[in-house]
Each structure stands twice: as structure tokens, then as C-alpha cells.
Amino acid sequence: MKHTYKMIIAIVLLAVAIGAVSIYSFYMLNSSSSKMEKDILAIENSIRNNNWDSAGDNLEKMQKSWSKTKKMWAVMLDHAEIDNIDITLSKLSSYIEMKDLALALAETASLKQYIKHIPEKESANISNIF
């Protein structure tokens, strides 16, 4: 009987720990993706205004931020998601350098979709559980 209570307490503590880590992970994903979405909007606005220097500067800031964020996300996410973001950032950098309005805007749209998709995919809801 004594071992049964210890086992129940251990299971409850483990469940609470898993729940706390899940909540923290979701919060971290949400906050970092929101920040990245704002960065993308700044890049997009600069591109739309043909302010290529500002777009390049904003992209450079975002890439520095992304290199830190990527390390945290790599622990929680499928690496294909991270690779997609890396590839899109590389393409966007080239398009900004070449001052290609249409392709740069297309890549910002792709990047936004990748960033928005991750918290949605990782959220705890019925469709993700079953």
C-alpha cells in the first residue's frame, strides 16, 4: 500500500512537470514567433516602399535574432520546419540584394506562413492529440 502512494505521487509530479514544460514551450514558441512576424512586417514594409537598404538592415537584424531563436526551436520542432525558414531567409536575402520586388514579397509571405504555422501546429488541441 505504501509503494502505491509513492507511485501515484511520482506519476502526478511527472504529469505536472510535463504539463509545465509544455505550457512554457508553447508560450516561448508563441512569443518568439510573434516577434519574428513583426520583424517580417518591417521587412515587407521596407520592400513595398522600395527602401532596399532598410529592408536589408531589417533582414540582417532578423537573421541575428533567428540564429538565437533557432537554437531553442531545434529542441522542440521538426528540423524540416527550421530548414524551411533558413532556406526562405536565404532566398529573401538574395531577392533584397537584387532588389526584386515581386520575389522578395513572395518570400516574405512564405516566411510569415512558416512562422505562423509553427505555434498552430505545436499547440495542444484535439486535432493534434488524436
Legacy VTK file of the C-alpha trace (Angstrom):
# vtk DataFile Version 3.0
C-alpha trace
ASCII
DATASET POLYDATA
POINTS 130 float
0.000 0.000 0.000
2.883 2.364 0.867
4.506 1.809 -2.551
1.192 2.519 -4.295
1.007 6.028 -2.806
4.612 6.735 -3.742
3.883 5.579 -7.277
0.767 7.779 -7.528
2.669 10.804 -6.195
5.511 10.179 -8.657
3.075 9.919 -11.572
1.247 13.095 -10.543
4.532 15.007 -10.164
5.714 13.750 -13.542
2.433 14.794 -15.181
2.654 18.262 -13.596
6.265 18.634 -14.764
5.361 17.591 -18.315
2.419 19.991 -18.311
4.570 22.873 -17.052
7.235 22.253 -19.697
4.557 22.060 -22.395
2.986 25.344 -21.307
6.378 27.073 -21.169
7.324 25.697 -24.601
4.080 26.894 -26.141
4.494 30.339 -24.556
8.084 30.570 -25.820
7.073 29.496 -29.344
4.208 31.985 -29.397
6.248 34.934 -28.152
9.224 34.306 -30.432
7.015 33.747 -33.481
5.100 36.974 -32.737
8.367 38.893 -32.567
9.505 37.342 -35.833
6.198 38.220 -37.509
6.738 41.867 -36.533
10.258 41.706 -37.974
8.899 40.265 -41.225
6.293 43.038 -41.437
9.042 45.646 -41.068
10.985 43.984 -43.886
7.860 43.743 -46.024
7.006 47.421 -45.487
10.517 48.453 -46.460
10.301 46.348 -49.625
6.896 47.789 -50.552
8.330 51.296 -50.155
11.365 50.381 -52.291
13.585 51.114 -49.311
16.024 48.310 -50.036
18.698 49.472 -47.576
16.194 49.432 -44.732
14.886 46.035 -45.872
18.439 44.671 -45.839
19.122 46.131 -42.394
15.854 44.731 -41.011
16.607 41.332 -42.525
20.081 41.326 -41.005
18.590 42.092 -37.559
16.049 39.330 -38.031
18.701 36.821 -39.068
20.691 37.556 -35.897
17.557 37.119 -33.818
16.663 33.956 -35.734
20.058 32.368 -35.050
19.300 32.578 -31.305
15.669 31.516 -31.668
16.626 28.608 -33.907
18.698 27.022 -31.142
15.674 26.949 -28.809
13.275 25.795 -31.511
15.589 22.984 -32.604
14.929 21.206 -29.317
11.152 21.267 -29.787
10.468 21.199 -33.519
10.926 19.077 -36.562
14.149 20.191 -38.208
12.419 20.374 -41.592
10.448 23.374 -40.282
13.667 25.108 -39.278
15.286 24.256 -42.609
12.331 25.796 -44.459
12.795 29.048 -42.550
16.559 29.036 -43.181
16.064 28.470 -46.911
13.402 31.172 -47.144
15.626 33.672 -45.321
18.461 32.901 -47.745
16.214 33.428 -50.751
14.809 36.624 -49.264
18.326 37.944 -48.708
19.176 37.347 -52.369
15.968 38.946 -53.610
16.531 42.019 -51.455
20.110 42.258 -52.697
18.856 42.049 -56.297
16.007 44.489 -55.493
13.414 42.116 -56.917
10.120 43.418 -55.554
7.836 40.553 -56.594
10.081 37.706 -55.456
11.049 39.454 -52.213
7.394 39.974 -51.312
6.619 36.366 -52.212
9.356 35.166 -49.852
8.126 37.403 -47.019
4.678 35.847 -47.470
6.197 32.346 -47.351
8.239 33.248 -44.297
5.173 34.617 -42.491
3.292 31.416 -43.227
6.116 29.233 -41.900
6.342 31.316 -38.734
2.565 31.391 -38.116
2.256 27.676 -38.816
4.625 26.528 -36.078
2.698 27.642 -32.951
-0.545 26.441 -34.545
0.992 23.055 -35.274
2.523 22.698 -31.823
-0.489 23.878 -29.824
-2.290 21.374 -27.645
-5.670 20.817 -29.214
-7.835 17.834 -30.019
-6.705 17.522 -33.650
-3.016 17.444 -32.563
-3.620 14.847 -29.859
-5.634 12.343 -31.855
LINES 1 131
130 0 1 2 3 4 5 6 7 8 9 10 11 12 13 14 15 16 17 18 19 20 21 22 23 24 25 26 27 28 29 30 31 32 33 34 35 36 37 38 39 40 41 42 43 44 45 46 47 48 49 50 51 52 53 54 55 56 57 58 59 60 61 62 63 64 65 66 67 68 69 70 71 72 73 74 75 76 77 78 79 80 81 82 83 84 85 86 87 88 89 90 91 92 93 94 95 96 97 98 99 100 101 102 103 104 105 106 107 108 109 110 111 112 113 114 115 116 117 118 119 120 121 122 123 124 125 126 127 128 129
